[in-house]
Amino acid sequence: MKPIKIKNKIFVLLLLISLLLIISIKIPYKQALVFLQPEKGDILCYVPIASGENFKIRYKHSIHLSDVIESYKVTKQNEIQQYELEYEDFAIGMPSEVSGSERFLMEDGKYYIKNMDRRFEHFDLRVGKVRANHTFVQGKISFPLSKAIEPGTRVRIQVRKINFIQQMKGVNILERKE
């Protein structure tokens, strides 16, 4: 009789461990900036990110063919705050006015809108097909989004917690340094 009780206890213990493992794999725990397909919700790529951290999106303007750099940071409320815009050509498609406490400056031949406080739960971006070369920049890391996302694809950028399975399916930009 005792060997049957031990086998039952081992079975129950293994079952509990299996359930805990399955649950822990599916529970979102890692905060990341995710690039996902809004229609499907699939995470295409992500970057682990904490509140207060900054990142930039750099691309080539389709008309002027000059660089535009949008600077963002993650707020404590897990919103994305645009705090600066930098561009080289002051013409079609580029802002010429500021509002509130924003400041418009020209330094070293570039135009800046600084002190921006534009907050988003998410924003959408279409990864350029021809010239834009949308690039994620954080510190010394510069990652062309077309290496993980098909050019022409619309992506939604947002801060969210992701689980282990989502991490395995998506491309971690920090692990794909080039």
LUMPA-481706 format. One record per atom (N, C-alpha, C): residue number from 1; residue in one letter; atom name; x, y, z. Coordinates in steps of 0.1 Angstrom, whole numbers, plus 5000, padded with zeros to 4 digits. Atoms other than C-alpha are relative to their C-alpha. Layout:
N
(NUM, A, CA, (X, Y, Z));
...
REM end
This chain:
178
(1, M, N, (5008, 4988, 5000));
(1, M, CA, (5000, 5000, 5000));
(1, M, C, (5009, 5013, 5000));
(2, K, N, (4992, 4987, 4999));
(2, K, CA, (5028, 5025, 5008));
(2, K, C, (5005, 5004, 4986));
(3, P, N, (4995, 4995, 5012));
(3, P, CA, (5043, 5024, 4973));
(3, P, C, (4989, 5007, 4991));
(4, I, N, (5011, 4994, 5007));
(4, I, CA, (5009, 5034, 4958));
(4, I, C, (4998, 5014, 5005));
(5, K, N, (5002, 4987, 4995));
(5, K, CA, (5006, 5064, 4981));
(5, K, C, (5012, 5009, 4996));
(6, I, N, (4989, 4993, 5004));
(6, I, CA, (5041, 5075, 4973));
(6, I, C, (4999, 5004, 4985));
(7, K, N, (5002, 4997, 5014));
(7, K, CA, (5034, 5072, 4935));
(7, K, C, (4989, 5011, 4998));
(8, N, N, (5010, 4990, 5001));
(8, N, CA, (5002, 5093, 4940));
(8, N, C, (5005, 5013, 5004));
(9, K, N, (4994, 4987, 4995));
(9, K, CA, (5021, 5120, 4959));
(9, K, C, (5009, 5005, 4989));
(10, I, N, (4990, 4995, 5010));
(10, I, CA, (5048, 5121, 4932));
(10, I, C, (4992, 5005, 4988));
(11, F, N, (5008, 4995, 5011));
(11, F, CA, (5021, 5123, 4905));
(11, F, C, (4994, 5013, 5002));
(12, V, N, (5006, 4987, 4997));
(12, V, CA, (5003, 5151, 4922));
(12, V, C, (5011, 5011, 5000));
(13, L, N, (4989, 4991, 5000));
(13, L, CA, (5036, 5169, 4928));
(13, L, C, (5004, 5004, 4986));
(14, L, N, (4996, 4997, 5013));
(14, L, CA, (5046, 5166, 4892));
(14, L, C, (4989, 5007, 4992));
(15, L, N, (5011, 4993, 5006));
(15, L, CA, (5012, 5177, 4881));
(15, L, C, (5000, 5015, 5004));
(16, L, N, (5000, 4987, 4995));
(16, L, CA, (5014, 5208, 4903));
(16, L, C, (5012, 5008, 4994));
(17, I, N, (4988, 4994, 5006));
(17, I, CA, (5049, 5216, 4890));
(17, I, C, (4998, 5003, 4986));
(18, S, N, (5003, 4998, 5014));
(18, S, CA, (5038, 5212, 4854));
(18, S, C, (4990, 5012, 4998));
(19, L, N, (5010, 4989, 5001));
(19, L, CA, (5008, 5235, 4860));
(19, L, C, (5007, 5014, 5003));
(20, L, N, (4993, 4987, 4996));
(20, L, CA, (5030, 5262, 4877));
(20, L, C, (5009, 5004, 4988));
(21, L, N, (4991, 4996, 5011));
(21, L, CA, (5055, 5260, 4848));
(21, L, C, (4992, 5005, 4988));
(22, I, N, (5009, 4995, 5011));
(22, I, CA, (5027, 5264, 4822));
(22, I, C, (4995, 5014, 5003));
(23, I, N, (5005, 4987, 4996));
(23, I, CA, (5012, 5293, 4841));
(23, I, C, (5011, 5011, 4999));
(24, S, N, (4990, 4990, 4999));
(24, S, CA, (5045, 5310, 4846));
(24, S, C, (5005, 5004, 4986));
(25, I, N, (4996, 4997, 5013));
(25, I, CA, (5053, 5308, 4809));
(25, I, C, (4991, 5009, 4993));
(26, K, N, (5010, 4992, 5007));
(26, K, CA, (5021, 5325, 4799));
(26, K, C, (4997, 5013, 5007));
(27, I, N, (5002, 4987, 4992));
(27, I, CA, (5021, 5353, 4826));
(27, I, C, (5009, 5010, 4995));
(28, P, N, (4991, 4989, 5004));
(28, P, CA, (5034, 5386, 4812));
(28, P, C, (5008, 5005, 5012));
(29, Y, N, (4992, 4996, 4988));
(29, Y, CA, (5063, 5397, 4834));
(29, Y, C, (5011, 5010, 4995));
(30, K, N, (4989, 4992, 5005));
(30, K, CA, (5089, 5415, 4812));
(30, K, C, (4995, 5012, 4993));
(31, Q, N, (5004, 4987, 5007));
(31, Q, CA, (5083, 5452, 4803));
(31, Q, C, (5008, 5002, 4988));
(32, A, N, (4992, 4998, 5012));
(32, A, CA, (5092, 5459, 4767));
(32, A, C, (4993, 5010, 4991));
(33, L, N, (5005, 4992, 5010));
(33, L, CA, (5087, 5483, 4739));
(33, L, C, (4998, 4990, 4988));
(34, V, N, (5003, 5010, 5010));
(34, V, CA, (5069, 5461, 4713));
(34, V, C, (4996, 5006, 4987));
(35, F, N, (5004, 4996, 5014));
(35, F, CA, (5064, 5464, 4676));
(35, F, C, (4991, 4988, 4996));
(36, L, N, (5009, 5011, 5003));
(36, L, CA, (5033, 5444, 4668));
(36, L, C, (4991, 5004, 4988));
(37, Q, N, (5010, 4998, 5011));
(37, Q, CA, (5009, 5439, 4639));
(37, Q, C, (4987, 5003, 5006));
(38, P, N, (5012, 4997, 4993));
(38, P, CA, (4978, 5457, 4650));
(38, P, C, (4988, 4991, 4997));
(39, E, N, (5011, 5009, 5004));
(39, E, CA, (4955, 5434, 4630));
(39, E, C, (5000, 4987, 5007));
(40, K, N, (4999, 5013, 4994));
(40, K, CA, (4968, 5402, 4645));
(40, K, C, (5004, 5000, 5014));
(41, G, N, (4995, 4999, 4987));
(41, G, CA, (4984, 5413, 4677));
(41, G, C, (5013, 4993, 5002));
(42, D, N, (4987, 5008, 5000));
(42, D, CA, (5016, 5393, 4668));
(42, D, C, (5011, 5010, 5003));
(43, I, N, (4988, 4992, 4997));
(43, I, CA, (5048, 5408, 4683));
(43, I, C, (5011, 4996, 4990));
(44, L, N, (4990, 5003, 5010));
(44, L, CA, (5073, 5411, 4655));
(44, L, C, (5014, 5002, 5005));
(45, C, N, (4988, 4998, 4993));
(45, C, CA, (5101, 5425, 4676));
(45, C, C, (4998, 5008, 5012));
(46, Y, N, (5001, 4993, 4987));
(46, Y, CA, (5107, 5440, 4710));
(46, Y, C, (5013, 5004, 5006));
(47, V, N, (4988, 4995, 4993));
(47, V, CA, (5132, 5458, 4732));
(47, V, C, (4996, 5000, 5015));
(48, P, N, (5003, 4998, 4986));
(48, P, CA, (5132, 5453, 4770));
(48, P, C, (5003, 5015, 5004));
(49, I, N, (4998, 4986, 4997));
(49, I, CA, (5127, 5488, 4784));
(49, I, C, (4993, 5003, 5013));
(50, A, N, (5005, 4996, 4987));
(50, A, CA, (5121, 5504, 4818));
(50, A, C, (4995, 5015, 4999));
(51, S, N, (5004, 4986, 4999));
(51, S, CA, (5103, 5536, 4828));
(51, S, C, (5012, 5009, 5001));
(52, G, N, (4989, 4990, 4999));
(52, G, CA, (5125, 5566, 4822));
(52, G, C, (5010, 4998, 4989));
(53, E, N, (4990, 5003, 5010));
(53, E, CA, (5145, 5550, 4794));
(53, E, C, (4995, 5007, 4987));
(54, N, N, (5002, 4993, 5013));
(54, N, CA, (5148, 5568, 4760));
(54, N, C, (5003, 4991, 4988));
(55, F, N, (4997, 5007, 5013));
(55, F, CA, (5148, 5556, 4724));
(55, F, C, (4996, 5010, 4989));
(56, K, N, (5002, 4991, 5011));
(56, K, CA, (5147, 5572, 4690));
(56, K, C, (4996, 4992, 4988));
(57, I, N, (5003, 5006, 5013));
(57, I, CA, (5132, 5564, 4656));
(57, I, C, (5006, 5010, 4990));
(58, R, N, (4993, 4992, 5010));
(58, R, CA, (5154, 5577, 4628));
(58, R, C, (4995, 4995, 4986));
(59, Y, N, (5004, 5004, 5014));
(59, Y, CA, (5142, 5577, 4591));
(59, Y, C, (5004, 5011, 4991));
(60, K, N, (4998, 4990, 5011));
(60, K, CA, (5148, 5594, 4558));
(60, K, C, (4987, 5005, 4995));
(61, H, N, (5012, 4994, 5005));
(61, H, CA, (5122, 5619, 4548));
(61, H, C, (4998, 4997, 4985));
(62, S, N, (5003, 5004, 5014));
(62, S, CA, (5105, 5608, 4516));
(62, S, C, (5002, 5011, 4989));
(63, I, N, (4999, 4989, 5010));
(63, I, CA, (5106, 5642, 4499));
(63, I, C, (5014, 5006, 5000));
(64, H, N, (4987, 4993, 4998));
(64, H, CA, (5138, 5659, 4513));
(64, H, C, (5012, 4990, 4999));
(65, L, N, (4989, 5010, 4999));
(65, L, CA, (5158, 5626, 4516));
(65, L, C, (5010, 5004, 5010));
(66, S, N, (4991, 4997, 4989));
(66, S, CA, (5173, 5639, 4548));
(66, S, C, (4995, 4993, 5013));
(67, D, N, (5004, 5007, 4987));
(67, D, CA, (5173, 5624, 4583));
(67, D, C, (4990, 5008, 5008));
(68, V, N, (5009, 4995, 4990));
(68, V, CA, (5145, 5629, 4607));
(68, V, C, (5001, 4991, 5012));
(69, I, N, (4999, 5008, 4988));
(69, I, CA, (5149, 5618, 4643));
(69, I, C, (4990, 5004, 5010));
(70, E, N, (5011, 4998, 4990));
(70, E, CA, (5120, 5615, 4667));
(70, E, C, (5005, 4993, 5013));
(71, S, N, (4995, 5005, 4987));
(71, S, CA, (5131, 5611, 4704));
(71, S, C, (4988, 4998, 5009));
(72, Y, N, (5011, 5004, 4991));
(72, Y, CA, (5109, 5594, 4729));
(72, Y, C, (5006, 4995, 5014));
(73, K, N, (4996, 5006, 4988));
(73, K, CA, (5110, 5582, 4765));
(73, K, C, (4987, 4993, 5006));
(74, V, N, (5011, 5007, 4994));
(74, V, CA, (5088, 5558, 4785));
(74, V, C, (4997, 5006, 5014));
(75, T, N, (5004, 4994, 4988));
(75, T, CA, (5069, 5574, 4813));
(75, T, C, (4997, 4990, 5011));
(76, K, N, (5003, 5008, 4989));
(76, K, CA, (5061, 5560, 4847));
(76, K, C, (4986, 4993, 4998));
(77, Q, N, (5014, 5005, 5003));
(77, Q, CA, (5025, 5554, 4834));
(77, Q, C, (5001, 4990, 4988));
(78, N, N, (4998, 5008, 5012));
(78, N, CA, (5040, 5533, 4806));
(78, N, C, (4994, 5005, 4987));
(79, E, N, (5003, 4994, 5012));
(79, E, CA, (5031, 5558, 4780));
(79, E, C, (5013, 5003, 4993));
(80, I, N, (4989, 4995, 5008));
(80, I, CA, (5054, 5569, 4752));
(80, I, C, (4999, 5015, 4998));
(81, Q, N, (5000, 4986, 5001));
(81, Q, CA, (5063, 5605, 4754));
(81, Q, C, (5010, 5005, 4990));
(82, Q, N, (4991, 4994, 5010));
(82, Q, CA, (5078, 5623, 4724));
(82, Q, C, (5005, 5013, 5006));
(83, Y, N, (4995, 4988, 4993));
(83, Y, CA, (5101, 5649, 4738));
(83, Y, C, (5009, 5009, 4990));
(84, E, N, (4992, 4992, 5009));
(84, E, CA, (5121, 5661, 4707));
(84, E, C, (4998, 4995, 4986));
(85, L, N, (5001, 5003, 5015));
(85, L, CA, (5120, 5662, 4669));
(85, L, C, (5012, 5007, 4994));
(86, E, N, (4989, 4994, 5007));
(86, E, CA, (5151, 5668, 4648));
(86, E, C, (4999, 4998, 4985));
(87, Y, N, (5000, 5002, 5015));
(87, Y, CA, (5152, 5674, 4610));
(87, Y, C, (5009, 5011, 4994));
(88, E, N, (4991, 4991, 5007));
(88, E, CA, (5173, 5691, 4584));
(88, E, C, (4994, 5010, 4990));
(89, D, N, (5007, 4992, 5011));
(89, D, CA, (5149, 5705, 4558));
(89, D, C, (4987, 5006, 5005));
(90, F, N, (5012, 4993, 4995));
(90, F, CA, (5123, 5731, 4567));
(90, F, C, (4991, 5003, 4988));
(91, A, N, (5009, 4999, 5012));
(91, A, CA, (5097, 5725, 4540));
(91, A, C, (4989, 4991, 5001));
(92, I, N, (5012, 5008, 5000));
(92, I, CA, (5068, 5703, 4530));
(92, I, C, (5001, 4988, 5009));
(93, G, N, (5001, 5012, 4991));
(93, G, CA, (5058, 5678, 4556));
(93, G, C, (5006, 5001, 5013));
(94, M, N, (4993, 4998, 4987));
(94, M, CA, (5078, 5692, 4585));
(94, M, C, (4993, 5011, 5008));
(95, P, N, (5007, 4990, 4992));
(95, P, CA, (5063, 5711, 4614));
(95, P, C, (5007, 5014, 5000));
(96, S, N, (4994, 4986, 5000));
(96, S, CA, (5068, 5749, 4615));
(96, S, C, (4995, 5007, 5013));
(97, E, N, (5005, 4993, 4989));
(97, E, CA, (5049, 5757, 4647));
(97, E, C, (5002, 4991, 5013));
(98, V, N, (4999, 5007, 4987));
(98, V, CA, (5052, 5748, 4684));
(98, V, C, (4988, 5004, 5008));
(99, S, N, (5011, 4997, 4991));
(99, S, CA, (5026, 5748, 4712));
(99, S, C, (5005, 4999, 5014));
(100, G, N, (4997, 5001, 4986));
(100, G, CA, (5027, 5753, 4749));
(100, G, C, (5014, 5004, 5003));
(101, S, N, (4986, 4997, 4995));
(101, S, CA, (5062, 5751, 4764));
(101, S, C, (5010, 4995, 4990));
(102, E, N, (4991, 5005, 5010));
(102, E, CA, (5077, 5736, 4732));
(102, E, C, (5009, 5012, 4995));
(103, R, N, (4991, 4990, 5006));
(103, R, CA, (5107, 5754, 4717));
(103, R, C, (5005, 4996, 4987));
(104, F, N, (4995, 5002, 5013));
(104, F, CA, (5117, 5757, 4681));
(104, F, C, (5014, 5006, 4999));
(105, L, N, (4986, 4995, 5000));
(105, L, CA, (5155, 5760, 4676));
(105, L, C, (5006, 4996, 4987));
(106, M, N, (4992, 5003, 5011));
(106, M, CA, (5180, 5760, 4648));
(106, M, C, (5014, 4999, 5005));
(107, E, N, (4986, 5002, 4996));
(107, E, CA, (5215, 5746, 4656));
(107, E, C, (5008, 4992, 4990));
(108, D, N, (4991, 5007, 5009));
(108, D, CA, (5243, 5736, 4633));
(108, D, C, (4993, 4995, 4988));
(109, G, N, (5007, 5004, 5012));
(109, G, CA, (5220, 5736, 4603));
(109, G, C, (4989, 4991, 5001));
(110, K, N, (5011, 5009, 4997));
(110, K, CA, (5194, 5714, 4619));
(110, K, C, (4989, 5008, 5007));
(111, Y, N, (5012, 4994, 4993));
(111, Y, CA, (5159, 5723, 4631));
(111, Y, C, (4996, 4990, 5011));
(112, Y, N, (5004, 5008, 4989));
(112, Y, CA, (5147, 5711, 4665));
(112, Y, C, (4987, 5005, 5006));
(113, I, N, (5010, 4996, 4991));
(113, I, CA, (5115, 5711, 4684));
(113, I, C, (5003, 4993, 5013));
(114, K, N, (4996, 5005, 4987));
(114, K, CA, (5124, 5706, 4720));
(114, K, C, (4990, 5002, 5010));
(115, N, N, (5009, 4999, 4989));
(115, N, CA, (5106, 5703, 4753));
(115, N, C, (4986, 4996, 4997));
(116, M, N, (5013, 5005, 5004));
(116, M, CA, (5078, 5684, 4737));
(116, M, C, (4995, 4991, 5011));
(117, D, N, (5007, 5008, 4991));
(117, D, CA, (5053, 5666, 4759));
(117, D, C, (4988, 4993, 4994));
(118, R, N, (5010, 5007, 5007));
(118, R, CA, (5033, 5645, 4735));
(118, R, C, (5000, 4986, 5004));
(119, R, N, (5001, 5013, 4994));
(119, R, CA, (5021, 5613, 4751));
(119, R, C, (4990, 4991, 4993));
(120, F, N, (5008, 5010, 5008));
(120, F, CA, (5007, 5582, 4735));
(120, F, C, (5000, 4987, 5008));
(121, E, N, (5001, 5014, 4995));
(121, E, CA, (4995, 5548, 4747));
(121, E, C, (5007, 4991, 4990));
(122, H, N, (4993, 5006, 5011));
(122, H, CA, (5008, 5537, 4713));
(122, H, C, (5000, 5009, 4988));
(123, F, N, (5001, 4993, 5012));
(123, F, CA, (5015, 5550, 4679));
(123, F, C, (5004, 4990, 4989));
(124, D, N, (4998, 5009, 5011));
(124, D, CA, (5015, 5534, 4645));
(124, D, C, (5010, 5005, 4990));
(125, L, N, (4990, 4996, 5009));
(125, L, CA, (5042, 5534, 4619));
(125, L, C, (5000, 4990, 4988));
(126, R, N, (4999, 5009, 5011));
(126, R, CA, (5045, 5520, 4584));
(126, R, C, (5015, 4999, 4996));
(127, V, N, (4986, 5001, 5003));
(127, V, CA, (5080, 5506, 4579));
(127, V, C, (5002, 5002, 4985));
(128, G, N, (4997, 4996, 5014));
(128, G, CA, (5094, 5522, 4547));
(128, G, C, (5004, 4989, 4991));
(129, K, N, (4997, 5010, 5010));
(129, K, CA, (5096, 5502, 4515));
(129, K, C, (5012, 5005, 4992));
(130, V, N, (4990, 4996, 5010));
(130, V, CA, (5119, 5524, 4495));
(130, V, C, (5012, 5007, 5006));
(131, R, N, (4988, 4993, 4995));
(131, R, CA, (5141, 5550, 4512));
(131, R, C, (5000, 5003, 5015));
(132, A, N, (5001, 4996, 4986));
(132, A, CA, (5128, 5556, 4548));
(132, A, C, (5010, 4994, 5009));
(133, N, N, (4990, 5007, 4991));
(133, N, CA, (5150, 5530, 4564));
(133, N, C, (4997, 5003, 5015));
(134, H, N, (5003, 4998, 4986));
(134, H, CA, (5132, 5533, 4598));
(134, H, C, (5009, 4992, 5008));
(135, T, N, (4989, 5006, 4992));
(135, T, CA, (5158, 5526, 4624));
(135, T, C, (4997, 5003, 5015));
(136, F, N, (5002, 4998, 4985));
(136, F, CA, (5153, 5520, 4662));
(136, F, C, (5014, 5003, 5005));
(137, V, N, (4987, 4996, 4994));
(137, V, CA, (5181, 5538, 4681));
(137, V, C, (4998, 5001, 5015));
(138, Q, N, (5000, 4998, 4985));
(138, Q, CA, (5189, 5534, 4718));
(138, Q, C, (5015, 4999, 5004));
(139, G, N, (4986, 4999, 4996));
(139, G, CA, (5223, 5545, 4731));
(139, G, C, (5008, 4997, 4987));
(140, K, N, (4991, 5004, 5011));
(140, K, CA, (5249, 5528, 4708));
(140, K, C, (4994, 4990, 4991));
(141, I, N, (5007, 5010, 5008));
(141, I, CA, (5224, 5504, 4694));
(141, I, C, (4992, 5007, 4989));
(142, S, N, (5008, 4995, 5012));
(142, S, CA, (5210, 5511, 4659));
(142, S, C, (4996, 4988, 4992));
(143, F, N, (5005, 5012, 5006));
(143, F, CA, (5187, 5485, 4644));
(143, F, C, (4990, 5004, 4989));
(144, P, N, (5010, 4998, 5011));
(144, P, CA, (5170, 5489, 4610));
(144, P, C, (4988, 4991, 5002));
(145, L, N, (5012, 5008, 4997));
(145, L, CA, (5134, 5478, 4616));
(145, L, C, (4997, 4990, 4988));
(146, S, N, (5002, 5009, 5011));
(146, S, CA, (5134, 5461, 4581));
(146, S, C, (5007, 4987, 5002));
(147, K, N, (4994, 5013, 4997));
(147, K, CA, (5156, 5434, 4595));
(147, K, C, (4991, 4990, 5008));
(148, A, N, (5010, 5009, 4992));
(148, A, CA, (5127, 5421, 4617));
(148, A, C, (4986, 5002, 4995));
(149, I, N, (5013, 4997, 5005));
(149, I, CA, (5097, 5436, 4599));
(149, I, C, (5000, 5002, 4985));
(150, E, N, (5001, 4999, 5015));
(150, E, CA, (5087, 5433, 4563));
(150, E, C, (4997, 5015, 4996));
(151, P, N, (5002, 4987, 5004));
(151, P, CA, (5090, 5467, 4546));
(151, P, C, (4985, 5002, 4994));
(152, G, N, (5014, 4998, 5004));
(152, G, CA, (5055, 5482, 4540));
(152, G, C, (4990, 4996, 5011));
(153, T, N, (5009, 5005, 4990));
(153, T, CA, (5041, 5466, 4571));
(153, T, C, (4997, 5011, 5010));
(154, R, N, (5004, 4990, 4990));
(154, R, CA, (5021, 5488, 4595));
(154, R, C, (5002, 4993, 5014));
(155, V, N, (4998, 5005, 4987));
(155, V, CA, (5032, 5483, 4631));
(155, V, C, (4995, 5010, 5010));
(156, R, N, (5004, 4992, 4988));
(156, R, CA, (5019, 5495, 4664));
(156, R, C, (5011, 4999, 5010));
(157, I, N, (4989, 4999, 4990));
(157, I, CA, (5046, 5506, 4689));
(157, I, C, (4993, 5004, 5013));
(158, Q, N, (5006, 4997, 4987));
(158, Q, CA, (5036, 5504, 4726));
(158, Q, C, (5009, 4993, 5010));
(159, V, N, (4994, 5007, 4989));
(159, V, CA, (5049, 5495, 4760));
(159, V, C, (4990, 4991, 5006));
(160, R, N, (5009, 5010, 4993));
(160, R, CA, (5035, 5463, 4775));
(160, R, C, (5009, 4990, 5006));
(161, K, N, (4993, 5011, 4994));
(161, K, CA, (5045, 5434, 4796));
(161, K, C, (4998, 4988, 4991));
(162, I, N, (5001, 5012, 5009));
(162, I, CA, (5053, 5402, 4776));
(162, I, C, (5004, 4988, 5008));
(163, N, N, (4996, 5012, 4993));
(163, N, CA, (5055, 5366, 4786));
(163, N, C, (5011, 4993, 4993));
(164, F, N, (4989, 5007, 5005));
(164, F, CA, (5081, 5340, 4779));
(164, F, C, (4998, 4995, 4985));
(165, I, N, (5003, 5005, 5013));
(165, I, CA, (5064, 5326, 4748));
(165, I, C, (5000, 5012, 4990));
(166, Q, N, (4999, 4988, 5008));
(166, Q, CA, (5060, 5361, 4733));
(166, Q, C, (5015, 5004, 4997));
(167, Q, N, (4986, 4996, 5001));
(167, Q, CA, (5097, 5367, 4739));
(167, Q, C, (5007, 4990, 4990));
(168, M, N, (4994, 5010, 5009));
(168, M, CA, (5106, 5334, 4720));
(168, M, C, (4995, 5003, 4986));
(169, K, N, (5006, 4998, 5014));
(169, K, CA, (5083, 5343, 4690));
(169, K, C, (5006, 5013, 4994));
(170, G, N, (4995, 4987, 5006));
(170, G, CA, (5095, 5380, 4686));
(170, G, C, (5015, 5000, 5000));
(171, V, N, (4986, 4998, 5002));
(171, V, CA, (5129, 5393, 4677));
(171, V, C, (5004, 5010, 5011));
(172, N, N, (4995, 4991, 4991));
(172, N, CA, (5148, 5409, 4706));
(172, N, C, (5010, 5009, 4993));
(173, I, N, (4991, 4991, 5007));
(173, I, CA, (5164, 5439, 4690));
(173, I, C, (5014, 5001, 5007));
(174, L, N, (4988, 4999, 4993));
(174, L, CA, (5191, 5440, 4717));
(174, L, C, (5009, 4988, 4997));
(175, E, N, (4992, 5012, 5003));
(175, E, CA, (5202, 5405, 4708));
(175, E, C, (5004, 4999, 4985));
(176, R, N, (4997, 5000, 5014));
(176, R, CA, (5204, 5413, 4671));
(176, R, C, (5008, 5012, 4996));
(177, K, N, (4991, 4989, 5003));
(177, K, CA, (5230, 5440, 4673));
(177, K, C, (5009, 4997, 4987));
(178, E, N, (4992, 5001, 5012));
(178, E, CA, (5248, 5446, 4640));
(178, E, C, (5008, 5012, 4997));
REM end
